[in-house]
C-alpha cells in the first residue's frame, strides 16, 4: 500500500474562460504626434497633465496609450498631453483594431467612469504615504502632505463654512480653477466661489 505524505488538495474545476476577443496585446512605439486625440472627448483633463507628467518622469511608462484601428485615442488623452509636455519623441501605444465603433465609444467612457468609482481607505492611504516620506515626493502626483499620526479625517463642509473659514486652493490657470470650482460645488456639494489673490 502506497501513501502520500502531503497529498495535493483537490481544487474545484474552473469553467473554461471565454476566448478573448483581443489579439495578443503588445505595445508599439509611435511618434508622439501619431496618436489622434478623440475630437469629442468629454473628459476635461488639463488639470491632471502636470501630475501625469510627473509620474512618467519619475517611473517611466506604466500604461500605454490605447487607440482604435484608425489611431484615434480610446484611453490615454492625458498621457499623450503629458508626453508632449515632457518633450518625448515616442509613446507606447496599444492598437485595438478588433473593437467595433460601439465598443470603442463604450470603452472610452467606461475607462474614465470606473476610475471614479474607487475610493481611498484613508487610514491605509495615510500609512502608505507616511512610509514614502523622504523616498518619493508624492505631492508631485497630487497627494497633499502626509498624515503624521496615521489618522485621516474627512472634512465636513458645514464645519468649514459655519466657522467662517476660507479655503485657498492653488490652480494652474483659469481652466484648472474652473474645474476645481466645479468639483467643489457639484461633486462635493460645497458652497464655493472663485476669486483671485
N, C-alpha and C positions, 0 to 999 in steps of 0.2 A: 504494500500500500504506500502510495506516494502522497505526501502532504506538503503544502507550500507554507513557508514561514510567514510571509507577508503577502497574502493574496491581493490581487488588484481589485479594487472595488468595481462593481458593475455600474457603468454610467448609463443614464437613460438615453435612448436613441433620439437624436435631434433630427427632426424632419429636414429634408434637403431644402436649402435656401433657394429661392427663385433665382434663375440665371440673371446676372446683371445685364442691364441694357447698355452699360458703358463699356467701351473698349478698355484695354489696359491704360491706366491713367499715368501719363508721362508728361512732365512739363517741358516746354521748349523755350529756348532763349530767343526773345523777339526784340527788335529795336524798339526803344521806348515810345516812338511815335506810331508804331504799327497798330496796337490795340485801339479800337474806336470806342470812345465813350458813347453810351446809350443816350440819345438826344432827349428822351422823355424820362430820364431817371428822376423819380420822385424823392429820392433821398438827398437831403442837403448835408454835405459832408465837409465843407470848408473848415469848420471849427476843429475837425479831427485830423487834418492833414499834418500839422506840426507834430502831433503825438505819434502818428503812424510813421512819419519820417524818423522820429527819434528811435522808434522800435527797430526799424530797418537798419538804421545807423548802428545801433547797439548790438543787435543779434543777427543781422542779415535777413534774408528772406525766409519766412517760416511757412507762408501760404502763397501760392501763385495767383495771378490774375486769371479768372476763368472767362473765356469768350465763347461765342457761338461759332458756327461754321463760316460766318462772314467776318469774323474778327471783332464783332461788337461785344463789349463787356457785359457779362452777366453778373459777375461778382468781382469786386476789386477796383471800383472807381477811385476810392480814397487811396489805395495802394499806388495806383498809377500817378495820381497827383503828387503823392509823397516822393515817388521815384523821380519825377520831373523836378521837384523842389531840391532834391539831393544831387541833381545833375547826372543821374545814372544814364548810361547809354543803352543798356538792355534790361529787360524784365522777364521773370519766369512766367510763362503763360500755359494754361491748360486749355486745350481746344475741345469743346463738347459739341461736335458736329452731329452727334447721334440724337440730340434732343429736338423735339418738334418746336415750332414757334410758341405754342401754348406752354410747353414745359419750360422753355427759356424764360418767358414772361413770369410764370409762377415761381420758378427758382429765384429769379432776380428779387422778387418781393419776399418770398419765404426766408431767404438767407438773412435779410435785414430784420424781419419781424421776429424770427426765432431768437436772434441775439438779444432782443429787447426783453424777452420773457424770463431770462435768467436773473436771479437776484444774488447778492452777496450775503454770506453768513458773516456778519460784521465782526464778531469776536475772532473767528478764524482768519479773516482778512487782516485784521489788526496784528495778529500774531505772525502771519506770513510777511507783512510789511516790516514789522519790527526786526525779523530775522535778516532782512536785507539791508538794514541801516548800515551805511559805510561800505557796502559792497556794490550796490547799484542804486543810482538816483531814480527812484520810482516817480518822483514828481514830474519828470520829463515825459511820462506816459499818462499824466492826468490824475495821478493819485496825490492827495494832499499830504500834509505832514503826518507821519505815522503816530499811532497811539503809543504812549509810553507805558501805560498800565494794562494794556490788553483789553481795556473796556472800550467799547464803541457805543455811542448813544445816538439814536435817531432824533433829529430836531423836530419838534412840533412847531409848525409855522405860527400858530397862535401865540406861542411863548415869545417869539421874536417881535411880532407886531404889537401885542398887548403891552410889552415892555418898552415900546418905542425905540427899538434897536434898529440901526441901519446895517445892511449887509453890503459890502463893497466887493464886486466881482471884476477881476481883470479880464479884458476882452481883447482879441486880436482883430480890431477893425469893426466897422458897422455891421457887417453880416454876422459876425460872431456874437456881437452884442444883441442883435435881434433874435438870434437863435437861443441864446441863454435866457432872454426875457420870455420867449415863447415857452421854453421848458419850465421856467419858474411859474408862469401863470397857468398854462394849460395842463402840463403833466404833474406838477407838484401842488397846484392849487394855491399858490402863494399870492398875496397882494404885492405887486411889484411895479415899479416904473423905471424908466430908463433916464439917466442923467449923466452928463459928462463932467468929470472933475477937472 
